[in-house]
Amino acid sequence: MRLSIAARLDYFFPAPTDVLLQVEAAAIPEQTIEKAHLSVHECINFARVPAQDMIGDRIWVTVQGNVRVDYSAIVAIDRPFDDWRNLDKVAPHRLPGEAVPYLMGSRYCPSDQFQAFAYDEFGHLEGGARVMAMRDWIEQHFTYVPGVSSSETTAIETFARRQGICRDYAHVLITLVRASGIPARIASVYALGVEPPDFHAVAEVYLGDDWHLVDATGMARAGAMAKIGIGRDAADVAFLTAYGQAIMQAQSVCVGIAQD
């Protein structure tokens, strides 16, 4: 599948501010960047650095006043049908070093506090079957409601409220999967079928010696996602992190099927 992507950010910065951007689709084996263009209007400094685990890039800019970021791309997705439901959990002593940190709790995903629930609710299942049951449980018990959460909302609060947006769904799934001794991380993606259109967050779980994208909202499938970056939780994949005051004026994301 070939995705057409267009994203725009309009922000106002009252004073000179260092900003970290992560908006470009990553150049990785399962997706090819056929063409891409990024512009940061009214940018003072610009420096590109590798993102988490060398997947994608982050960009440092220094900005002030009205600033517009425009990104467009055509991305060919070569991610095969990802049926991970029957895959086994990898024994801890066989995990690669890069997967081990994703077993541990993080700022938004306090997995140590969910071990009892994960065992009581899903303990009769193993590996991919357990992850699928967790994904289905979240989709069935949670309601997608924009505005009920904030940048400070953790998986504990979302679990209690049973409402949230994509990052909240992803945080709960990641937390439950880690509580079961399976590495899990967040992935920021551009995805076909997301309503309302926006930067999308999904989980990525380590099963059968590989990583697999899992969308707890049920809106997007792995073969129609362009991965931007990965991390422990949403703090690592924010599309814009400002080290100073930032006022959002407008923001838009559009993902469609690229026309030949």
Buried (B, 14 or more C-beta within 10 A) or exposed (E): BBBBBBBBBBBBBEEEBBBBBBBBBBEBEBBBBEEBEBEBEEBEEEEEEEBBBEBBBBBBBBBBEEBBBBBBBBBBBEBEEBEBBEBEBBEEEEBEEEBEEBBEBBEBBBBEBBBEBBEEBBEEBEBBBBBBBBBEBBBEEBEBEEEBBEEEBBBBBBBEBBBBBBBBBBBBBBBBBBBBBBBBBBBBBBBBBBEEBBBBBBBBBBBBEEBBBBBBBBBBBBBBBBBBBBBBBBEBBBBBBBEEEBEEEEBEBEBEEBEE
